[in-house]
């Protein structure tokens, strides 16, 4: 009888834990929408010109974090890429999220992503490049629409 009670208690505890984890994880994710005016690469996947939802899966990066996960999905749902990132310290974006692209010839790769007001951002692995281009809200060629 006692073994059966213990087994039921363990099973209920496991079920309750699994039920709580997805809710907790979903509430932490940070998302914003950006209209990118050129083709770009994320995790070896080329994303064409368009509007994309950028999601920092585990929420805002912190100084103590070592990795992050970034998911990028086109608003029409046709294109998707996700990747592990490293976490880097730098200068906080003051007027909205900031994306940094590395250019190598005519190929642009997303290399960094910064949230407004956060001095810790996500850094993606990209091939060696000659230039970096930062696109922020103030740049008229890039439209950033904060998501709710």
Secondary structure in CASP SS format (residue, H / E / C, confidence):
PFRMAT SS
TARGET T0000
AUTHOR 0000-0000-0000
METHOD secondary structure of the structure
MODEL  1
X C 1.00
X H 1.00
X H 1.00
X H 1.00
X H 1.00
X H 1.00
X H 1.00
X H 1.00
X H 1.00
X H 1.00
X H 1.00
X H 1.00
X H 1.00
X H 1.00
X H 1.00
X H 1.00
X H 1.00
X H 1.00
X H 1.00
X H 1.00
X H 1.00
X H 1.00
X H 1.00
X H 1.00
X H 1.00
X H 1.00
X H 1.00
X H 1.00
X C 1.00
X E 1.00
X E 1.00
X E 1.00
X E 1.00
X E 1.00
X E 1.00
X E 1.00
X C 1.00
X C 1.00
X C 1.00
X E 1.00
X E 1.00
X E 1.00
X C 1.00
X C 1.00
X E 1.00
X E 1.00
X E 1.00
X C 1.00
X C 1.00
X E 1.00
X E 1.00
X E 1.00
X E 1.00
X E 1.00
X E 1.00
X E 1.00
X C 1.00
X C 1.00
X C 1.00
X C 1.00
X C 1.00
X C 1.00
X C 1.00
X C 1.00
X C 1.00
X C 1.00
X E 1.00
X E 1.00
X E 1.00
X E 1.00
X E 1.00
X E 1.00
X E 1.00
X E 1.00
X C 1.00
X C 1.00
X C 1.00
X C 1.00
X C 1.00
X E 1.00
X E 1.00
X E 1.00
X E 1.00
X E 1.00
X E 1.00
X E 1.00
X E 1.00
X E 1.00
X E 1.00
X C 1.00
X C 1.00
X C 1.00
X E 1.00
X C 1.00
X C 1.00
X C 1.00
X C 1.00
X E 1.00
X E 1.00
X E 1.00
X E 1.00
X E 1.00
X E 1.00
X E 1.00
X C 1.00
X C 1.00
X E 1.00
X E 1.00
X E 1.00
X E 1.00
X E 1.00
X E 1.00
X E 1.00
X E 1.00
X C 1.00
X E 1.00
X C 1.00
X C 1.00
X C 1.00
X E 1.00
X E 1.00
X E 1.00
X E 1.00
X C 1.00
X C 1.00
X C 1.00
X C 1.00
X C 1.00
X C 1.00
X C 1.00
X E 1.00
X E 1.00
X E 1.00
X E 1.00
X E 1.00
X C 1.00
X C 1.00
X C 1.00
X C 1.00
X C 1.00
X C 1.00
X C 1.00
X E 1.00
X E 1.00
X E 1.00
X E 1.00
X C 1.00
X C 1.00
END
